[in-house]
Amino acid sequence: MKTIVVFASGSGTNAEKIISYFAEVENVLVSKIYTNNPNAGVINRASNLGVKTRVFDRISFKKEVLEELQVQKPALIVLAGFLWKIPQAYTEAFPNKIINIHPALLPKYGGKGMYGAHVFDAIVANSESETGITIHYVNEHYDEGTIIFQAKTRIATSDTASEIAQKTHILEYAHFAPQIHQLLQNG
């Protein structure tokens, strides 16, 4: 049985899609959701789908959570809207086993502070004609790991940041779990 752990900080819609997708796949299990936000919506979503959650703070993130993961030995660690930088100790312990989804076509609109609405506002401000999602490996720098997959969507000149976010979410829901599955099959 291959296991996946998911890190999320917010509402958890991507985590929910991943859990639901792998509920239908033999020999793969989303074993736990980790969150740094005790009020995150992902906690209720995971609970409703029978997946345990672990809420942690910065102190336990540095050591305890890493030690737990080293014992669990997940096949993949998936960041799905997780807003903290992953420490180098994690990337060294799990080389090419930590992946992230970013709501833009990296390298554009990546880096510290570029998440959620900040990304979509920047895309509108720069009058982009397309955007998309990037699934990438995590390294010690924000949004600089090797790109695994990208999907694009067109942007109309009249699209608002909210409309761009909706288009991006459609791509995330369509592609994230299948790309995770493909990585597990190839790994």
N, C-alpha and C positions, 0 to 999 in steps of 0.2 A: 504494500500500500504506500503510495506516494502522498506526502502531506504538504499542504500549503498553509502558511500563516499570512494573514493580511494585517497591515498597519493602516489605520485610518484616523483622521482627526475630526471629521465632520458628519454629514448626514448619512453617509454610508451607502449611497445608491450603487456605486460601482462594486463595493464589497458584497452587497445583496445580490447583484447580478452574477458575481463570481461564485458565491455560495450556491445559488440556484442552478447555475450551469453545471457545477461539479457534483451536485446531488444526483445528476443523471449519468454520471461517468463512473464506470467501474474502476476500482483500484486507485482512485484519487479522492482525497478528502481535505476540505478546508477545516483544519483542526482547531484553529483559534484566531480570534480577532484581538489585536493589540491596539489600544488607543491612549493617547496622552490627554484626552479631554473627557472628564467625568460626566459631562453633559452631552456628549456626542450622540447624534441620532443613530449612529452605527451600532450602539449598544443594544437598543431595542430591536433593530433589524436583525442582528445576529441572534438575539434571544428568541425571536419569533421563528427563526429557522433552525434552532437547536444547536447553535454554535457558541461555545464559551468565549467570554471576553476577559481581557486583563487590562485594567486601567493602571497606568504608571505615571510617575513624575520624572523630572530630569535626573534626579539622583539614581533611581532604580534603573533608568534607561541606560546609564553609562556602564553598569556592571551586571545587575541582577537579571535584567531582560536578556542580555547577551548570553549569560550563563544558561538561562532556561532554553534559549534557542539552540545552544550547542548540545544540550542534552536531547532535545527533540529531534534535531537533525532534519529540518524540513527540506523537501526537494526544492522549494522556492519560497522566498520571502517577497511578498507583493505589497508595494506601496500604492494605496488607492486613496489619494487625497490626504496623505500624511504630510504634515507641514514642517516637521523638524528635519534638520540635516542629519544624515546617517553618519555616525562616527566612523573613522577609519578602522577601528577595531572590528566593526561589523563587516566591512568590505574585505578585510583581510581574512576573517573567519569564514566568510561565505563568498568566495570569489565567483563572479558570474552566476550568483544564486539570488541576487536581490534585483528586482525590477521595479520600475516606476512608470506611471502614465502621466504625460504632461499635456495640457490642453492647448498646444500650439505645435507648429512644425519647427522643432529645434533644428538649428541653433537659435532661430528667432524666438524672442520673448521667453527666454529661459534665464535662470540665475536667481540669486537671492531676491526675495520679495515678489517674484513673478509667479503668482498662483491665482486661481479663481478669477474674480472680477478684474484684478489688476491686469491680467493677460488680455482679457476681452476689451477693456478700455484702451489699452495700448494698440491693439489691432485696429480698432475704430479710429483712433487718433492718427494712425499712420495710413489710413485709407487702403488697407490691404484688399486685394481682390480674391484671395483664398487664404484659408487656414486649415487646421486639422488637428490631429493628435499624433503624439510620438510615444511609443513604448520603447524604453531604453534600460540598459543595465545601469545600476547605481555605482558610482565611484565616490571618491572623497570630495568631489566638487558638485555643486548644484547643477543638475541637468546637463552634465558633460559626458556621461557614460556612453558607451557604444550604442548606437541606434539599432533596435531590433526590427521595428515596424513603424511605418507612418501611413496615415490615411488622410485624404484631403477633402475639403468641401469648398464650394464657391461662396463668395460673399457678395451680396448685392450692395450697391452704393447706399441704399436706404436702410440696410440692416443695422440694428442697434446692438449694443454690447450684449443685451439679454438674448436677442435672436441668434447672435453668433454663439453664445453659450449653449443654447438649445441644439444648434447644429452640431456642436462639438460633443455634447452629451450623447447624441444619437450615434456618433462614430465610436465613442467610448463603449457604449453598451453593445454595439454590434461586434467590436473587434477585440476588446481586452481579454475576455475569458477564452475565446478561441485561440488567441496568440499564446496565452499561458499554457493551454492544452498542447499546442504544437511544441512549445519549449520542453514540456515534460516528456513528450513522445520522443523528441530528438536527444534529450539529455539522459 
